[in-house]
Amino acid sequence: MAKGWITKRNYQHQKEAKKEVSAIKIQSMFRMAKDKKKYKTQRNAIMKAQANVLARQQRRAFKKLQQDNSLAK
């Protein structure tokens, strides 16, 4: 009688542990997806800012080159 009870108790503990592991995996996957989305949003914002800065620098350099050429003529 005691052996059956111990086996049943051990089985229930294993079943609960498996549920906890499953819940942790689901939560970690959700957190990963949320963090990945946040990272991509931040990365895209940084890339746009860098592109704007580089474009402005290029425009300034081009305008300076145009002015220098017009003065040289």
C-alpha atoms as an extended CHARMM CRD file, in Angstrom:
* protein
*
        73  EXT
         1         1  MET       CA              0.0000000000        0.0000000000        0.0000000000  PROA      1               0.0000000000
         2         2  ALA       CA              2.7400000000        2.4640000000        0.9240000000  PROA      2               0.0000000000
         3         3  LYS       CA              4.7270000000        1.6730000000       -2.2180000000  PROA      3               0.0000000000
         4         4  GLY       CA              1.7750000000        2.5600000000       -4.4580000000  PROA      4               0.0000000000
         5         5  TRP       CA              1.2150000000        5.8050000000       -2.5480000000  PROA      5               0.0000000000
         6         6  ILE       CA              4.8890000000        6.8030000000       -2.8640000000  PROA      6               0.0000000000
         7         7  THR       CA              4.8890000000        6.0110000000       -6.5760000000  PROA      7               0.0000000000
         8         8  LYS       CA              1.7280000000        8.0540000000       -7.0780000000  PROA      8               0.0000000000
         9         9  ARG       CA              3.1870000000       10.9720000000       -5.1210000000  PROA      9               0.0000000000
        10        10  ASN       CA              6.4370000000       10.8550000000       -7.1230000000  PROA      10              0.0000000000
        11        11  TYR       CA              4.4610000000       10.7610000000      -10.3770000000  PROA      11              0.0000000000
        12        12  GLN       CA              2.4180000000       13.7940000000       -9.3230000000  PROA      12              0.0000000000
        13        13  HSD       CA              5.5850000000       15.7030000000       -8.3900000000  PROA      13              0.0000000000
        14        14  GLN       CA              7.1000000000       14.8810000000      -11.7760000000  PROA      14              0.0000000000
        15        15  LYS       CA              3.9130000000       15.9800000000      -13.5080000000  PROA      15              0.0000000000
        16        16  GLU       CA              3.8900000000       19.3090000000      -11.6290000000  PROA      16              0.0000000000
        17        17  ALA       CA              7.5860000000       19.8580000000      -12.3420000000  PROA      17              0.0000000000
        18        18  LYS       CA              6.9620000000       19.2530000000      -16.0420000000  PROA      18              0.0000000000
        19        19  LYS       CA              4.1540000000       21.8350000000      -16.0190000000  PROA      19              0.0000000000
        20        20  GLU       CA              6.4340000000       24.3690000000      -14.3270000000  PROA      20              0.0000000000
        21        21  VAL       CA              9.1830000000       23.7820000000      -16.8870000000  PROA      21              0.0000000000
        22        22  SER       CA              6.6630000000       24.1610000000      -19.6930000000  PROA      22              0.0000000000
        23        23  ALA       CA              5.3570000000       27.4070000000      -18.2220000000  PROA      23              0.0000000000
        24        24  ILE       CA              8.8920000000       28.7570000000      -17.8440000000  PROA      24              0.0000000000
        25        25  LYS       CA              9.6740000000       27.9040000000      -21.4710000000  PROA      25              0.0000000000
        26        26  ILE       CA              6.5270000000       29.6420000000      -22.7100000000  PROA      26              0.0000000000
        27        27  GLN       CA              7.2740000000       32.7190000000      -20.6030000000  PROA      27              0.0000000000
        28        28  SER       CA             10.8790000000       32.8720000000      -21.7600000000  PROA      28              0.0000000000
        29        29  MET       CA              9.8430000000       32.5660000000      -25.4170000000  PROA      29              0.0000000000
        30        30  PHE       CA              7.3190000000       35.3780000000      -24.9630000000  PROA      30              0.0000000000
        31        31  ARG       CA              9.9320000000       37.5540000000      -23.2340000000  PROA      31              0.0000000000
        32        32  MET       CA             12.4060000000       36.8070000000      -26.0120000000  PROA      32              0.0000000000
        33        33  ALA       CA              9.9110000000       37.8090000000      -28.6990000000  PROA      33              0.0000000000
        34        34  LYS       CA              9.0570000000       41.0140000000      -26.8250000000  PROA      34              0.0000000000
        35        35  ASP       CA             12.7230000000       41.9210000000      -26.3210000000  PROA      35              0.0000000000
        36        36  LYS       CA             13.5660000000       41.1010000000      -29.9360000000  PROA      36              0.0000000000
        37        37  LYS       CA             10.8050000000       43.4060000000      -31.1530000000  PROA      37              0.0000000000
        38        38  LYS       CA             12.0610000000       46.1940000000      -28.8650000000  PROA      38              0.0000000000
        39        39  TYR       CA             15.6400000000       45.6550000000      -30.0790000000  PROA      39              0.0000000000
        40        40  LYS       CA             14.6180000000       45.7970000000      -33.7470000000  PROA      40              0.0000000000
        41        41  THR       CA             12.6310000000       48.9820000000      -33.1710000000  PROA      41              0.0000000000
        42        42  GLN       CA             15.5880000000       50.6440000000      -31.4460000000  PROA      42              0.0000000000
        43        43  ARG       CA             18.0210000000       49.4200000000      -34.1010000000  PROA      43              0.0000000000
        44        44  ASN       CA             15.8600000000       50.7850000000      -36.9040000000  PROA      44              0.0000000000
        45        45  ALA       CA             15.5550000000       54.1500000000      -35.1480000000  PROA      45              0.0000000000
        46        46  ILE       CA             19.3370000000       54.3410000000      -34.7390000000  PROA      46              0.0000000000
        47        47  MET       CA             19.8930000000       53.3960000000      -38.3760000000  PROA      47              0.0000000000
        48        48  LYS       CA             17.4960000000       56.1210000000      -39.5270000000  PROA      48              0.0000000000
        49        49  ALA       CA             19.2470000000       58.6980000000      -37.3460000000  PROA      49              0.0000000000
        50        50  GLN       CA             22.6420000000       57.6620000000      -38.7110000000  PROA      50              0.0000000000
        51        51  ALA       CA             21.3340000000       57.8270000000      -42.2760000000  PROA      51              0.0000000000
        52        52  ASN       CA             20.0080000000       61.3420000000      -41.6720000000  PROA      52              0.0000000000
        53        53  VAL       CA             23.3310000000       62.5040000000      -40.2410000000  PROA      53              0.0000000000
        54        54  LEU       CA             25.3170000000       60.9990000000      -43.1030000000  PROA      54              0.0000000000
        55        55  ALA       CA             22.9450000000       62.4680000000      -45.6980000000  PROA      55              0.0000000000
        56        56  ARG       CA             23.2940000000       65.9050000000      -44.1480000000  PROA      56              0.0000000000
        57        57  GLN       CA             27.0790000000       65.6190000000      -44.1410000000  PROA      57              0.0000000000
        58        58  GLN       CA             27.0540000000       64.5640000000      -47.7860000000  PROA      58              0.0000000000
        59        59  ARG       CA             24.7610000000       67.4470000000      -48.7540000000  PROA      59              0.0000000000
        60        60  ARG       CA             27.0520000000       69.9250000000      -46.9840000000  PROA      60              0.0000000000
        61        61  ALA       CA             30.1240000000       68.4900000000      -48.7040000000  PROA      61              0.0000000000
        62        62  PHE       CA             28.3810000000       68.5760000000      -52.1000000000  PROA      62              0.0000000000
        63        63  LYS       CA             27.2070000000       72.1690000000      -51.6450000000  PROA      63              0.0000000000
        64        64  LYS       CA             30.7170000000       73.2010000000      -50.6010000000  PROA      64              0.0000000000
        65        65  LEU       CA             32.1240000000       71.4730000000      -53.6790000000  PROA      65              0.0000000000
        66        66  GLN       CA             29.5940000000       73.2740000000      -55.8870000000  PROA      66              0.0000000000
        67        67  GLN       CA             30.4800000000       76.6200000000      -54.3460000000  PROA      67              0.0000000000
        68        68  ASP       CA             34.1980000000       75.9790000000      -54.7560000000  PROA      68              0.0000000000
        69        69  ASN       CA             33.6650000000       75.0520000000      -58.4120000000  PROA      69              0.0000000000
        70        70  SER       CA             31.5340000000       78.1110000000      -59.0800000000  PROA      70              0.0000000000
        71        71  LEU       CA             34.1900000000       80.3610000000      -57.4800000000  PROA      71              0.0000000000
        72        72  ALA       CA             36.9700000000       78.7120000000      -59.4790000000  PROA      72              0.0000000000
        73        73  LYS       CA             35.2550000000       79.4690000000      -62.7970000000  PROA      73              0.0000000000
